[in-house]
Amino acid sequence: MANLKVIKKRISSVKSTQQITRAMKMVAAARFRKANAAVVAARPYSNKLHEVLSSLALREERKVHPLLARRGKKKALLLVMSSDRGLCGGFNINVAKASEGFINDPTSGFEDYDLIVIGRKGKEHFARRPVYNVTNTHEGVTSQASYGVASLLGQEVVAGYSDGSYDGVFVIYNAFRSAICQELTVDQLLPIVPREVSEETVVTDYIYEPDRSEVLNSILPKYVEVQIYRAFVESLASEHGARMSAMENATQNATDMINSLTLQYNRARQAVITRELTEIISGAESI
């Protein structure tokens, strides 16, 4: 009977866990819908701004503004987008591994890297790996993608690039493709990469109003902020999608385990009943 009690206790425990995973899936699904709407709203503006700035970088000389300047490849700044909460499958470990791979890839071309890590999980990962130089971390900002936070990060990035501390700025995040698919993405924020054109393309100059310096000083930092904000909303939607999928898999695994334990319980119970009947029959025959 002790074995039956143990199995019954395990079934009850797995059912409780299943209720939790099912509830977490429903919460993630509700948050996912809101995050998905934010991604859909942010992409058109971000893509068009990137197109305009790439075209502008093609036409302008690099010396007209610090954010257009190309330097050597001594040090780069890497923004790593992780999450504050776990239980989302390989979401965080994948972006951390991709960051390490980018830093250790000799084709990247930079001699040294500094990291700004967004999210508690990324902070914990790199805290156990002191070989990577983490200059700053931000926790508690990933649960809700805010343009205000992206703006502050953009100002920090622009300041570091403008004063010559870095020769390149990159952001690594999980780009949202669907609820079950996230694509690890490395985007170069600075310097702005000029748009590719063919030999037949005629490159004409822009007309600036009121003047060149005022327009560039306004639009170039704004471009960095918008691209960081887009990475925020893409990462947030990917996080909720990954958590929703992970909790769905956990719920299904709990169902399979409950079925297996129930079968095991029934077999053990049948064995106990059979043994008791055998003992009763043997006792009756002996009498």
C-alpha positions, 0 to 999 in steps of 0.5 A: 500500500505504501507504493500506491500512496507514493504513486498517488502523491506523485500524480497529485504533484504533477497535476499541480504543476500542470495547472501552473504551466497551463496558467503561465501559458495563458498569461504569456499568450495574453502578453504575446498578443500585445507585444505582437501588436507593438512589433507590427506597429514599430517595424514600418517606421523603423524600416523606413528610417533605416532606408532613409539613413542608409541612403543619407550615409551613401551621399554624405561624407563621413566627416560631416557628423561623428555618427557617420565617421568610420574608424579603425577596429579597436573596440566595439560595444555590444548590446545584449538583449535578454529577459528578466524572467526564465521559463522560456526555453532556450531564449536567453541561453541562445542570445548569450551563446550568440554574443560569445560567438560574435565576440570570439569570431575572428572575422568580426575584426575588432580587437576588444569588446565592451558589453551592455547587458539588458535583462537579469538572465543575461547579467547572471550568465556573464557574471559567471564569465568574467572574461567578458567585459560587462560595463553596464547592466539594466534589469527590470526594463524588459517586461514592458518595451518602453521608448523612454528606456530605449532613448536613454540607452541610445543616448549612452550609445551615442555618447560612447561612439561620439567621444571615440570610446568605440569604433562600432556598436552592435545589438544582439537580440531574438528577432520575432518571426512567429510564436514558435520561431525566433531568429537570432539577429546581429544589427550594426547600429554605428557607424551607419552602413550606406545603402548598396547601389549598382554602378548605374545608380545616380547618387544625388545630394539631399537638400537640407532645411533649415541646415545640414548640421541641425538635421543630422544632429536631430535625425542620427541620434533618433535613428539609434534610439528607434533601432534599439526600441525595435530590438526591445519590442522584437525581443519582448514578443520573442520572449513571450512566444518562447515562454508560451511554447515552453509552457505548452510543451511542459503542460503536454509533458505533464499530461503524458506523465500523469497518464503513465503514472495512472497506468502504473497506479492501476497496475500496482493496485491490481497487483495488490488486489490479486495478491489479497485474493490469492491469500484469501483463496489459499487460506480457504483451501487450507481450512 
